[in-house]
């Protein structure tokens, strides 16, 4: 199945893209998708421990959540600056 990935701030810089679609296994969890993202864009390891994920514009609280075809997964690194 396909899910849409959105990268923001530093994650966008590290991935080199703002958004893309990826193919994942049916019934993949958010944790599996995050692992696949880090394998595809290893530079994201820099922010992976501090990122928050959102699925369909709702902050993700459970990495075991099963994603569905067409879900939108946003990678949101911490915001800094003044």
N, CA, C and O atoms as a Maestro MAE file, in Angstrom:
{
 s_m_m2io_version
 :::
 2.0.0
}

f_m_ct {
 s_m_title
 :::
 protein
 m_atom[328] {
  # First column is atom index #
  i_m_mmod_type
  r_m_x_coord
  r_m_y_coord
  r_m_z_coord
  i_m_residue_number
  s_m_chain_name
  s_m_pdb_residue_name
  s_m_pdb_atom_name
  i_m_atomic_number
  :::
  1 25 0.846 -1.173 0.000 1 A "UNK " " N  " 7
  2 3 0.000 0.000 0.000 1 A "UNK " " CA " 6
  3 2 0.889 1.233 0.000 1 A "UNK " " C  " 6
  4 15 2.076 1.151 0.317 1 A "UNK " " O  " 8
  5 25 0.321 2.360 -0.351 2 A "UNK " " N  " 7
  6 3 1.090 3.609 -0.425 2 A "UNK " " CA " 6
  7 2 0.633 4.557 0.672 2 A "UNK " " C  " 6
  8 15 -0.559 4.696 0.944 2 A "UNK " " O  " 8
  9 25 1.624 5.214 1.304 3 A "UNK " " N  " 7
  10 3 1.344 6.282 2.258 3 A "UNK " " CA " 6
  11 2 2.120 7.520 1.822 3 A "UNK " " C  " 6
  12 15 3.160 7.428 1.170 3 A "UNK " " O  " 8
  13 25 1.601 8.649 2.188 4 A "UNK " " N  " 7
  14 3 2.234 9.925 1.831 4 A "UNK " " CA " 6
  15 2 3.066 10.399 3.013 4 A "UNK " " C  " 6
  16 15 2.578 10.432 4.143 4 A "UNK " " O  " 8
  17 25 4.304 10.761 2.763 5 A "UNK " " N  " 7
  18 3 5.197 11.275 3.800 5 A "UNK " " CA " 6
  19 2 5.379 12.771 3.615 5 A "UNK " " C  " 6
  20 15 5.563 13.251 2.496 5 A "UNK " " O  " 8
  21 25 5.327 13.501 4.717 6 A "UNK " " N  " 7
  22 3 5.595 14.934 4.721 6 A "UNK " " CA " 6
  23 2 6.745 15.193 5.680 6 A "UNK " " C  " 6
  24 15 6.733 14.710 6.813 6 A "UNK " " O  " 8
  25 25 7.727 15.943 5.237 7 A "UNK " " N  " 7
  26 3 8.879 16.281 6.071 7 A "UNK " " CA " 6
  27 2 8.879 17.785 6.315 7 A "UNK " " C  " 6
  28 15 8.646 18.571 5.396 7 A "UNK " " O  " 8
  29 25 9.139 18.176 7.551 8 A "UNK " " N  " 7
  30 3 9.137 19.587 7.917 8 A "UNK " " CA " 6
  31 2 10.467 19.990 8.543 8 A "UNK " " C  " 6
  32 15 11.169 19.168 9.133 8 A "UNK " " O  " 8
  33 25 10.797 21.274 8.401 9 A "UNK " " N  " 7
  34 3 11.957 21.902 9.050 9 A "UNK " " CA " 6
  35 2 13.231 21.102 8.767 9 A "UNK " " C  " 6
  36 15 13.527 20.794 7.613 9 A "UNK " " O  " 8
  37 25 13.980 20.768 9.812 10 A "UNK " " N  " 7
  38 3 15.267 20.076 9.646 10 A "UNK " " CA " 6
  39 2 15.094 18.719 8.956 10 A "UNK " " C  " 6
  40 15 15.963 18.297 8.192 10 A "UNK " " O  " 8
  41 25 13.985 18.041 9.220 11 A "UNK " " N  " 7
  42 3 13.741 16.750 8.562 11 A "UNK " " CA " 6
  43 2 13.649 16.931 7.051 11 A "UNK " " C  " 6
  44 15 14.124 16.084 6.294 11 A "UNK " " O  " 8
  45 25 13.046 18.021 6.611 12 A "UNK " " N  " 7
  46 3 12.950 18.308 5.176 12 A "UNK " " CA " 6
  47 2 14.345 18.533 4.598 12 A "UNK " " C  " 6
  48 15 14.668 18.036 3.519 12 A "UNK " " O  " 8
  49 25 15.162 19.282 5.323 13 A "UNK " " N  " 7
  50 3 16.529 19.537 4.857 13 A "UNK " " CA " 6
  51 2 17.319 18.239 4.736 13 A "UNK " " C  " 6
  52 15 18.025 18.026 3.750 13 A "UNK " " O  " 8
  53 25 17.199 17.381 5.733 14 A "UNK " " N  " 7
  54 3 17.965 16.137 5.745 14 A "UNK " " CA " 6
  55 2 17.479 15.145 4.692 14 A "UNK " " C  " 6
  56 15 18.284 14.441 4.082 14 A "UNK " " O  " 8
  57 25 16.171 15.089 4.480 15 A "UNK " " N  " 7
  58 3 15.620 14.159 3.491 15 A "UNK " " CA " 6
  59 2 15.805 14.675 2.067 15 A "UNK " " C  " 6
  60 15 15.872 13.894 1.117 15 A "UNK " " O  " 8
  61 25 15.886 15.987 1.930 16 A "UNK " " N  " 7
  62 3 16.028 16.572 0.603 16 A "UNK " " CA " 6
  63 2 14.727 16.663 -0.172 16 A "UNK " " C  " 6
  64 15 14.723 17.020 -1.350 16 A "UNK " " O  " 8
  65 25 13.623 16.342 0.487 17 A "UNK " " N  " 7
  66 3 12.289 16.443 -0.123 17 A "UNK " " CA " 6
  67 2 11.305 16.939 0.927 17 A "UNK " " C  " 6
  68 15 11.504 16.741 2.125 17 A "UNK " " O  " 8
  69 25 10.254 17.578 0.466 18 A "UNK " " N  " 7
  70 3 9.203 18.029 1.375 18 A "UNK " " CA " 6
  71 2 8.103 17.007 1.534 18 A "UNK " " C  " 6
  72 15 7.513 16.863 2.605 18 A "UNK " " O  " 8
  73 25 7.833 16.297 0.451 19 A "UNK " " N  " 7
  74 3 6.820 15.247 0.511 19 A "UNK " " CA " 6
  75 2 7.076 14.219 -0.571 19 A "UNK " " C  " 6
  76 15 7.672 14.510 -1.608 19 A "UNK " " O  " 8
  77 25 6.609 13.009 -0.304 20 A "UNK " " N  " 7
  78 3 6.759 11.907 -1.245 20 A "UNK " " CA " 6
  79 2 5.775 10.816 -0.854 20 A "UNK " " C  " 6
  80 15 5.170 10.870 0.217 20 A "UNK " " O  " 8
  81 25 5.618 9.845 -1.711 21 A "UNK " " N  " 7
  82 3 4.832 8.661 -1.388 21 A "UNK " " CA " 6
  83 2 5.770 7.469 -1.349 21 A "UNK " " C  " 6
  84 15 6.720 7.379 -2.126 21 A "UNK " " O  " 8
  85 25 5.484 6.553 -0.429 22 A "UNK " " N  " 7
  86 3 6.285 5.334 -0.329 22 A "UNK " " CA " 6
  87 2 5.360 4.129 -0.301 22 A "UNK " " C  " 6
  88 15 4.213 4.206 0.138 22 A "UNK " " O  " 8
  89 25 5.885 3.033 -0.775 23 A "UNK " " N  " 7
  90 3 5.177 1.757 -0.750 23 A "UNK " " CA " 6
  91 2 5.569 1.038 0.533 23 A "UNK " " C  " 6
  92 15 6.755 0.872 0.817 23 A "UNK " " O  " 8
  93 25 4.574 0.609 1.309 24 A "UNK " " N  " 7
  94 3 4.821 -0.137 2.542 24 A "UNK " " CA " 6
  95 2 3.941 -1.383 2.527 24 A "UNK " " C  " 6
  96 15 2.981 -1.471 1.760 24 A "UNK " " O  " 8
  97 25 4.276 -2.326 3.370 25 A "UNK " " N  " 7
  98 3 3.490 -3.556 3.452 25 A "UNK " " CA " 6
  99 2 2.085 -3.257 3.965 25 A "UNK " " C  " 6
  100 15 1.888 -2.339 4.761 25 A "UNK " " O  " 8
  101 25 1.121 -4.032 3.507 26 A "UNK " " N  " 7
  102 3 -0.237 -3.900 4.032 26 A "UNK " " CA " 6
  103 2 -0.207 -4.115 5.537 26 A "UNK " " C  " 6
  104 15 0.532 -4.963 6.038 26 A "UNK " " O  " 8
  105 25 -1.004 -3.354 6.244 27 A "UNK " " N  " 7
  106 3 -1.107 -3.430 7.705 27 A "UNK " " CA " 6
  107 2 0.197 -3.057 8.405 27 A "UNK " " C  " 6
  108 15 0.448 -3.504 9.524 27 A "UNK " " O  " 8
  109 25 1.022 -2.248 7.760 28 A "UNK " " N  " 7
  110 3 2.267 -1.787 8.387 28 A "UNK " " CA " 6
  111 2 1.939 -0.851 9.543 28 A "UNK " " C  " 6
  112 15 0.991 -0.069 9.480 28 A "UNK " " O  " 8
  113 25 2.733 -0.945 10.587 29 A "UNK " " N  " 7
  114 3 2.569 -0.035 11.720 29 A "UNK " " CA " 6
  115 2 3.386 1.229 11.483 29 A "UNK " " C  " 6
  116 15 4.238 1.282 10.596 29 A "UNK " " O  " 8
  117 25 3.111 2.233 12.286 30 A "UNK " " N  " 7
  118 3 3.882 3.476 12.208 30 A "UNK " " CA " 6
  119 2 5.357 3.197 12.475 30 A "UNK " " C  " 6
  120 15 6.223 3.811 11.851 30 A "UNK " " O  " 8
  121 25 5.653 2.281 13.390 31 A "UNK " " N  " 7
  122 3 7.044 1.941 13.702 31 A "UNK " " CA " 6
  123 2 7.747 1.351 12.482 31 A "UNK " " C  " 6
  124 15 8.907 1.669 12.222 31 A "UNK " " O  " 8
  125 25 7.057 0.502 11.741 32 A "UNK " " N  " 7
  126 3 7.632 -0.104 10.540 32 A "UNK " " CA " 6
  127 2 7.889 0.969 9.483 32 A "UNK " " C  " 6
  128 15 8.926 0.960 8.821 32 A "UNK " " O  " 8
  129 25 6.947 1.885 9.330 33 A "UNK " " N  " 7
  130 3 7.116 2.961 8.352 33 A "UNK " " CA " 6
  131 2 8.291 3.849 8.747 33 A "UNK " " C  " 6
  132 15 9.088 4.234 7.892 33 A "UNK " " O  " 8
  133 25 8.407 4.179 10.036 34 A "UNK " " N  " 7
  134 3 9.531 4.997 10.488 34 A "UNK " " CA " 6
  135 2 10.853 4.285 10.204 34 A "UNK " " C  " 6
  136 15 11.812 4.918 9.762 34 A "UNK " " O  " 8
  137 25 10.912 2.992 10.450 35 A "UNK " " N  " 7
  138 3 12.134 2.225 10.160 35 A "UNK " " CA " 6
  139 2 12.469 2.304 8.672 35 A "UNK " " C  " 6
  140 15 13.628 2.487 8.302 35 A "UNK " " O  " 8
  141 25 11.458 2.168 7.828 36 A "UNK " " N  " 7
  142 3 11.671 2.248 6.382 36 A "UNK " " CA " 6
  143 2 12.137 3.645 5.978 36 A "UNK " " C  " 6
  144 15 12.997 3.785 5.109 36 A "UNK " " O  " 8
  145 25 11.574 4.670 6.600 37 A "UNK " " N  " 7
  146 3 11.985 6.052 6.320 37 A "UNK " " CA " 6
  147 2 13.460 6.232 6.659 37 A "UNK " " C  " 6
  148 15 14.208 6.822 5.880 37 A "UNK " " O  " 8
  149 25 13.881 5.725 7.816 38 A "UNK " " N  " 7
  150 3 15.275 5.880 8.233 38 A "UNK " " CA " 6
  151 2 16.228 5.076 7.348 38 A "UNK " " C  " 6
  152 15 17.379 5.471 7.164 38 A "UNK " " O  " 8
  153 25 15.762 3.959 6.802 39 A "UNK " " N  " 7
  154 3 16.591 3.192 5.871 39 A "UNK " " CA " 6
  155 2 16.724 3.922 4.535 39 A "UNK " " C  " 6
  156 15 17.778 3.882 3.900 39 A "UNK " " O  " 8
  157 25 15.655 4.585 4.117 40 A "UNK " " N  " 7
  158 3 15.659 5.299 2.838 40 A "UNK " " CA " 6
  159 2 16.425 6.611 2.928 40 A "UNK " " C  " 6
  160 15 17.141 6.984 1.998 40 A "UNK " " O  " 8
  161 25 16.271 7.314 4.056 41 A "UNK " " N  " 7
  162 3 16.931 8.605 4.277 41 A "UNK " " CA " 6
  163 2 17.744 8.522 5.571 41 A "UNK " " C  " 6
  164 15 17.310 9.043 6.598 41 A "UNK " " O  " 8
  165 25 18.924 7.873 5.543 42 A "UNK " " N  " 7
  166 3 19.711 7.673 6.762 42 A "UNK " " CA " 6
  167 2 20.104 8.972 7.457 42 A "UNK " " C  " 6
  168 15 20.347 8.965 8.664 42 A "UNK " " O  " 8
  169 25 20.174 10.074 6.739 43 A "UNK " " N  " 7
  170 3 20.526 11.355 7.367 43 A "UNK " " CA " 6
  171 2 19.504 11.765 8.423 43 A "UNK " " C  " 6
  172 15 19.815 12.560 9.309 43 A "UNK " " O  " 8
  173 25 18.291 11.232 8.336 44 A "UNK " " N  " 7
  174 3 17.253 11.577 9.315 44 A "UNK " " CA " 6
  175 2 17.539 11.022 10.710 44 A "UNK " " C  " 6
  176 15 16.890 11.414 11.680 44 A "UNK " " O  " 8
  177 25 18.508 10.111 10.812 45 A "UNK " " N  " 7
  178 3 18.903 9.605 12.136 45 A "UNK " " CA " 6
  179 2 19.261 10.763 13.064 45 A "UNK " " C  " 6
  180 15 19.079 10.674 14.279 45 A "UNK " " O  " 8
  181 25 19.770 11.847 12.488 46 A "UNK " " N  " 7
  182 3 20.162 13.021 13.282 46 A "UNK " " CA " 6
  183 2 19.015 13.548 14.142 46 A "UNK " " C  " 6
  184 15 19.248 14.022 15.254 46 A "UNK " " O  " 8
  185 25 17.787 13.475 13.646 47 A "UNK " " N  " 7
  186 3 16.640 14.029 14.380 47 A "UNK " " CA " 6
  187 2 15.625 12.970 14.803 47 A "UNK " " C  " 6
  188 15 14.626 13.303 15.439 47 A "UNK " " O  " 8
  189 25 15.857 11.719 14.469 48 A "UNK " " N  " 7
  190 3 14.836 10.686 14.686 48 A "UNK " " CA " 6
  191 2 14.425 10.523 16.144 48 A "UNK " " C  " 6
  192 15 13.256 10.255 16.423 48 A "UNK " " O  " 8
  193 25 15.341 10.675 17.061 49 A "UNK " " N  " 7
  194 3 15.005 10.506 18.475 49 A "UNK " " CA " 6
  195 2 14.206 11.651 19.060 49 A "UNK " " C  " 6
  196 15 13.658 11.539 20.157 49 A "UNK " " O  " 8
  197 25 14.137 12.756 18.330 50 A "UNK " " N  " 7
  198 3 13.421 13.929 18.838 50 A "UNK " " CA " 6
  199 2 12.199 14.280 18.008 50 A "UNK " " C  " 6
  200 15 11.493 15.240 18.318 50 A "UNK " " O  " 8
  201 25 11.943 13.520 16.964 51 A "UNK " " N  " 7
  202 3 10.817 13.819 16.078 51 A "UNK " " CA " 6
  203 2 9.498 13.330 16.663 51 A "UNK " " C  " 6
  204 15 9.443 12.373 17.435 51 A "UNK " " O  " 8
  205 25 8.461 14.013 16.269 52 A "UNK " " N  " 7
  206 3 7.095 13.591 16.553 52 A "UNK " " CA " 6
  207 2 6.481 13.224 15.210 52 A "UNK " " C  " 6
  208 15 6.724 13.892 14.205 52 A "UNK " " O  " 8
  209 25 5.690 12.168 15.196 53 A "UNK " " N  " 7
  210 3 4.977 11.804 13.978 53 A "UNK " " CA " 6
  211 2 3.514 12.178 14.123 53 A "UNK " " C  " 6
  212 15 2.945 12.109 15.212 53 A "UNK " " O  " 8
  213 25 2.925 12.568 13.026 54 A "UNK " " N  " 7
  214 3 1.485 12.812 12.978 54 A "UNK " " CA " 6
  215 2 0.925 11.993 11.824 54 A "UNK " " C  " 6
  216 15 1.522 11.925 10.750 54 A "UNK " " O  " 8
  217 25 -0.221 11.377 12.055 55 A "UNK " " N  " 7
  218 3 -0.897 10.618 11.010 55 A "UNK " " CA " 6
  219 2 -2.229 11.298 10.737 55 A "UNK " " C  " 6
  220 15 -3.064 11.448 11.629 55 A "UNK " " O  " 8
  221 25 -2.408 11.699 9.505 56 A "UNK " " N  " 7
  222 3 -3.630 12.399 9.100 56 A "UNK " " CA " 6
  223 2 -3.917 13.596 9.999 56 A "UNK " " C  " 6
  224 15 -5.050 13.813 10.428 56 A "UNK " " O  " 8
  225 25 -2.872 14.367 10.276 57 A "UNK " " N  " 7
  226 3 -2.920 15.618 11.029 57 A "UNK " " CA " 6
  227 2 -3.269 15.443 12.509 57 A "UNK " " C  " 6
  228 15 -3.752 16.376 13.149 57 A "UNK " " O  " 8
  229 25 -3.023 14.247 13.049 58 A "UNK " " N  " 7
  230 3 -3.192 13.996 14.482 58 A "UNK " " CA " 6
  231 2 -1.884 13.426 15.020 58 A "UNK " " C  " 6
  232 15 -1.329 12.479 14.462 58 A "UNK " " O  " 8
  233 25 -1.399 14.019 16.115 59 A "UNK " " N  " 7
  234 3 -0.160 13.514 16.698 59 A "UNK " " CA " 6
  235 2 -0.310 12.041 17.040 59 A "UNK " " C  " 6
  236 15 -1.322 11.610 17.592 59 A "UNK " " O  " 8
  237 25 0.709 11.291 16.703 60 A "UNK " " N  " 7
  238 3 0.704 9.852 16.927 60 A "UNK " " CA " 6
  239 2 1.127 9.556 18.357 60 A "UNK " " C  " 6
  240 15 2.169 10.026 18.813 60 A "UNK " " O  " 8
  241 25 0.323 8.781 19.056 61 A "UNK " " N  " 7
  242 3 0.642 8.408 20.435 61 A "UNK " " CA " 6
  243 2 1.072 6.955 20.552 61 A "UNK " " C  " 6
  244 15 1.662 6.562 21.559 61 A "UNK " " O  " 8
  245 25 0.784 6.152 19.534 62 A "UNK " " N  " 7
  246 3 1.061 4.720 19.594 62 A "UNK " " CA " 6
  247 2 1.745 4.282 18.300 62 A "UNK " " C  " 6
  248 15 1.121 4.248 17.239 62 A "UNK " " O  " 8
  249 25 3.030 3.948 18.398 63 A "UNK " " N  " 7
  250 3 3.788 3.540 17.215 63 A "UNK " " CA " 6
  251 2 3.303 2.194 16.662 63 A "UNK " " C  " 6
  252 15 3.699 1.798 15.566 63 A "UNK " " O  " 8
  253 25 2.449 1.494 17.414 64 A "UNK " " N  " 7
  254 3 1.888 0.232 16.935 64 A "UNK " " CA " 6
  255 2 0.636 0.461 16.084 64 A "UNK " " C  " 6
  256 15 0.017 -0.496 15.618 64 A "UNK " " O  " 8
  257 25 0.269 1.716 15.885 65 A "UNK " " N  " 7
  258 3 -0.908 2.021 15.073 65 A "UNK " " CA " 6
  259 2 -0.715 1.481 13.657 65 A "UNK " " C  " 6
  260 15 0.325 1.696 13.035 65 A "UNK " " O  " 8
  261 25 -1.714 0.790 13.166 66 A "UNK " " N  " 7
  262 3 -1.672 0.249 11.811 66 A "UNK " " CA " 6
  263 2 -2.141 1.326 10.848 66 A "UNK " " C  " 6
  264 15 -3.194 1.937 11.031 66 A "UNK " " O  " 8
  265 25 -1.341 1.543 9.824 67 A "UNK " " N  " 7
  266 3 -1.661 2.561 8.836 67 A "UNK " " CA " 6
  267 2 -2.519 1.975 7.725 67 A "UNK " " C  " 6
  268 15 -2.551 0.764 7.507 67 A "UNK " " O  " 8
  269 25 -3.214 2.872 7.030 68 A "UNK " " N  " 7
  270 3 -4.086 2.470 5.936 68 A "UNK " " CA " 6
  271 2 -3.612 3.108 4.634 68 A "UNK " " C  " 6
  272 15 -2.886 4.102 4.643 68 A "UNK " " O  " 8
  273 25 -4.028 2.528 3.531 69 A "UNK " " N  " 7
  274 3 -3.735 3.070 2.205 69 A "UNK " " CA " 6
  275 2 -4.091 4.552 2.164 69 A "UNK " " C  " 6
  276 15 -5.191 4.951 2.545 69 A "UNK " " O  " 8
  277 25 -3.140 5.359 1.694 70 A "UNK " " N  " 7
  278 3 -3.393 6.785 1.539 70 A "UNK " " CA " 6
  279 2 -3.192 7.625 2.778 70 A "UNK " " C  " 6
  280 15 -3.352 8.845 2.719 70 A "UNK " " O  " 8
  281 25 -2.840 7.007 3.916 71 A "UNK " " N  " 7
  282 3 -2.587 7.803 5.122 71 A "UNK " " CA " 6
  283 2 -1.457 8.790 4.865 71 A "UNK " " C  " 6
  284 15 -0.567 8.548 4.050 71 A "UNK " " O  " 8
  285 25 -1.516 9.897 5.573 72 A "UNK " " N  " 7
  286 3 -0.494 10.939 5.497 72 A "UNK " " CA " 6
  287 2 0.304 10.909 6.799 72 A "UNK " " C  " 6
  288 15 -0.256 11.067 7.883 72 A "UNK " " O  " 8
  289 25 1.605 10.707 6.684 73 A "UNK " " N  " 7
  290 3 2.487 10.642 7.850 73 A "UNK " " CA " 6
  291 2 3.434 11.834 7.794 73 A "UNK " " C  " 6
  292 15 4.219 11.974 6.857 73 A "UNK " " O  " 8
  293 25 3.351 12.689 8.807 74 A "UNK " " N  " 7
  294 3 4.210 13.871 8.877 74 A "UNK " " CA " 6
  295 2 5.328 13.628 9.880 74 A "UNK " " C  " 6
  296 15 5.088 13.128 10.978 74 A "UNK " " O  " 8
  297 25 6.541 13.982 9.500 75 A "UNK " " N  " 7
  298 3 7.714 13.889 10.371 75 A "UNK " " CA " 6
  299 2 8.017 15.307 10.842 75 A "UNK " " C  " 6
  300 15 8.407 16.169 10.055 75 A "UNK " " O  " 8
  301 25 7.828 15.531 12.151 76 A "UNK " " N  " 7
  302 3 7.935 16.870 12.729 76 A "UNK " " CA " 6
  303 2 9.076 16.920 13.735 76 A "UNK " " C  " 6
  304 15 8.921 16.449 14.862 76 A "UNK " " O  " 8
  305 25 10.217 17.481 13.352 77 A "UNK " " N  " 7
  306 3 11.316 17.629 14.310 77 A "UNK " " CA " 6
  307 2 11.001 18.757 15.283 77 A "UNK " " C  " 6
  308 15 10.091 19.550 15.040 77 A "UNK " " O  " 8
  309 25 11.744 18.835 16.383 78 A "UNK " " N  " 7
  310 3 11.494 19.918 17.334 78 A "UNK " " CA " 6
  311 2 11.724 21.279 16.684 78 A "UNK " " C  " 6
  312 15 12.595 21.440 15.829 78 A "UNK " " O  " 8
  313 25 10.941 22.231 17.099 79 A "UNK " " N  " 7
  314 3 11.057 23.591 16.572 79 A "UNK " " CA " 6
  315 2 12.022 24.369 17.449 79 A "UNK " " C  " 6
  316 15 11.973 24.277 18.675 79 A "UNK " " O  " 8
  317 25 12.898 25.136 16.814 80 A "UNK " " N  " 7
  318 3 13.829 25.961 17.581 80 A "UNK " " CA " 6
  319 2 13.888 27.337 16.949 80 A "UNK " " C  " 6
  320 15 13.351 27.569 15.866 80 A "UNK " " O  " 8
  321 25 14.527 28.211 17.624 81 A "UNK " " N  " 7
  322 3 14.654 29.573 17.112 81 A "UNK " " CA " 6
  323 2 13.930 30.551 18.015 81 A "UNK " " C  " 6
  324 15 13.404 30.176 19.064 81 A "UNK " " O  " 8
  325 25 13.909 31.786 17.606 82 A "UNK " " N  " 7
  326 3 13.309 32.771 18.484 82 A "UNK " " CA " 6
  327 2 12.497 33.796 17.787 82 A "UNK " " C  " 6
  328 15 11.938 34.683 18.430 82 A "UNK " " O  " 8
  :::
 }
 m_bond[327] {
  # First column is bond index #
  i_m_from
  i_m_to
  i_m_order
  :::
  1 1 2 1
  2 2 3 1
  3 3 4 2
  4 3 5 1
  5 5 6 1
  6 6 7 1
  7 7 8 2
  8 7 9 1
  9 9 10 1
  10 10 11 1
  11 11 12 2
  12 11 13 1
  13 13 14 1
  14 14 15 1
  15 15 16 2
  16 15 17 1
  17 17 18 1
  18 18 19 1
  19 19 20 2
  20 19 21 1
  21 21 22 1
  22 22 23 1
  23 23 24 2
  24 23 25 1
  25 25 26 1
  26 26 27 1
  27 27 28 2
  28 27 29 1
  29 29 30 1
  30 30 31 1
  31 31 32 2
  32 31 33 1
  33 33 34 1
  34 34 35 1
  35 35 36 2
  36 35 37 1
  37 37 38 1
  38 38 39 1
  39 39 40 2
  40 39 41 1
  41 41 42 1
  42 42 43 1
  43 43 44 2
  44 43 45 1
  45 45 46 1
  46 46 47 1
  47 47 48 2
  48 47 49 1
  49 49 50 1
  50 50 51 1
  51 51 52 2
  52 51 53 1
  53 53 54 1
  54 54 55 1
  55 55 56 2
  56 55 57 1
  57 57 58 1
  58 58 59 1
  59 59 60 2
  60 59 61 1
  61 61 62 1
  62 62 63 1
  63 63 64 2
  64 63 65 1
  65 65 66 1
  66 66 67 1
  67 67 68 2
  68 67 69 1
  69 69 70 1
  70 70 71 1
  71 71 72 2
  72 71 73 1
  73 73 74 1
  74 74 75 1
  75 75 76 2
  76 75 77 1
  77 77 78 1
  78 78 79 1
  79 79 80 2
  80 79 81 1
  81 81 82 1
  82 82 83 1
  83 83 84 2
  84 83 85 1
  85 85 86 1
  86 86 87 1
  87 87 88 2
  88 87 89 1
  89 89 90 1
  90 90 91 1
  91 91 92 2
  92 91 93 1
  93 93 94 1
  94 94 95 1
  95 95 96 2
  96 95 97 1
  97 97 98 1
  98 98 99 1
  99 99 100 2
  100 99 101 1
  101 101 102 1
  102 102 103 1
  103 103 104 2
  104 103 105 1
  105 105 106 1
  106 106 107 1
  107 107 108 2
  108 107 109 1
  109 109 110 1
  110 110 111 1
  111 111 112 2
  112 111 113 1
  113 113 114 1
  114 114 115 1
  115 115 116 2
  116 115 117 1
  117 117 118 1
  118 118 119 1
  119 119 120 2
  120 119 121 1
  121 121 122 1
  122 122 123 1
  123 123 124 2
  124 123 125 1
  125 125 126 1
  126 126 127 1
  127 127 128 2
  128 127 129 1
  129 129 130 1
  130 130 131 1
  131 131 132 2
  132 131 133 1
  133 133 134 1
  134 134 135 1
  135 135 136 2
  136 135 137 1
  137 137 138 1
  138 138 139 1
  139 139 140 2
  140 139 141 1
  141 141 142 1
  142 142 143 1
  143 143 144 2
  144 143 145 1
  145 145 146 1
  146 146 147 1
  147 147 148 2
  148 147 149 1
  149 149 150 1
  150 150 151 1
  151 151 152 2
  152 151 153 1
  153 153 154 1
  154 154 155 1
  155 155 156 2
  156 155 157 1
  157 157 158 1
  158 158 159 1
  159 159 160 2
  160 159 161 1
  161 161 162 1
  162 162 163 1
  163 163 164 2
  164 163 165 1
  165 165 166 1
  166 166 167 1
  167 167 168 2
  168 167 169 1
  169 169 170 1
  170 170 171 1
  171 171 172 2
  172 171 173 1
  173 173 174 1
  174 174 175 1
  175 175 176 2
  176 175 177 1
  177 177 178 1
  178 178 179 1
  179 179 180 2
  180 179 181 1
  181 181 182 1
  182 182 183 1
  183 183 184 2
  184 183 185 1
  185 185 186 1
  186 186 187 1
  187 187 188 2
  188 187 189 1
  189 189 190 1
  190 190 191 1
  191 191 192 2
  192 191 193 1
  193 193 194 1
  194 194 195 1
  195 195 196 2
  196 195 197 1
  197 197 198 1
  198 198 199 1
  199 199 200 2
  200 199 201 1
  201 201 202 1
  202 202 203 1
  203 203 204 2
  204 203 205 1
  205 205 206 1
  206 206 207 1
  207 207 208 2
  208 207 209 1
  209 209 210 1
  210 210 211 1
  211 211 212 2
  212 211 213 1
  213 213 214 1
  214 214 215 1
  215 215 216 2
  216 215 217 1
  217 217 218 1
  218 218 219 1
  219 219 220 2
  220 219 221 1
  221 221 222 1
  222 222 223 1
  223 223 224 2
  224 223 225 1
  225 225 226 1
  226 226 227 1
  227 227 228 2
  228 227 229 1
  229 229 230 1
  230 230 231 1
  231 231 232 2
  232 231 233 1
  233 233 234 1
  234 234 235 1
  235 235 236 2
  236 235 237 1
  237 237 238 1
  238 238 239 1
  239 239 240 2
  240 239 241 1
  241 241 242 1
  242 242 243 1
  243 243 244 2
  244 243 245 1
  245 245 246 1
  246 246 247 1
  247 247 248 2
  248 247 249 1
  249 249 250 1
  250 250 251 1
  251 251 252 2
  252 251 253 1
  253 253 254 1
  254 254 255 1
  255 255 256 2
  256 255 257 1
  257 257 258 1
  258 258 259 1
  259 259 260 2
  260 259 261 1
  261 261 262 1
  262 262 263 1
  263 263 264 2
  264 263 265 1
  265 265 266 1
  266 266 267 1
  267 267 268 2
  268 267 269 1
  269 269 270 1
  270 270 271 1
  271 271 272 2
  272 271 273 1
  273 273 274 1
  274 274 275 1
  275 275 276 2
  276 275 277 1
  277 277 278 1
  278 278 279 1
  279 279 280 2
  280 279 281 1
  281 281 282 1
  282 282 283 1
  283 283 284 2
  284 283 285 1
  285 285 286 1
  286 286 287 1
  287 287 288 2
  288 287 289 1
  289 289 290 1
  290 290 291 1
  291 291 292 2
  292 291 293 1
  293 293 294 1
  294 294 295 1
  295 295 296 2
  296 295 297 1
  297 297 298 1
  298 298 299 1
  299 299 300 2
  300 299 301 1
  301 301 302 1
  302 302 303 1
  303 303 304 2
  304 303 305 1
  305 305 306 1
  306 306 307 1
  307 307 308 2
  308 307 309 1
  309 309 310 1
  310 310 311 1
  311 311 312 2
  312 311 313 1
  313 313 314 1
  314 314 315 1
  315 315 316 2
  316 315 317 1
  317 317 318 1
  318 318 319 1
  319 319 320 2
  320 319 321 1
  321 321 322 1
  322 322 323 1
  323 323 324 2
  324 323 325 1
  325 325 326 1
  326 326 327 1
  327 327 328 2
  :::
 }
}
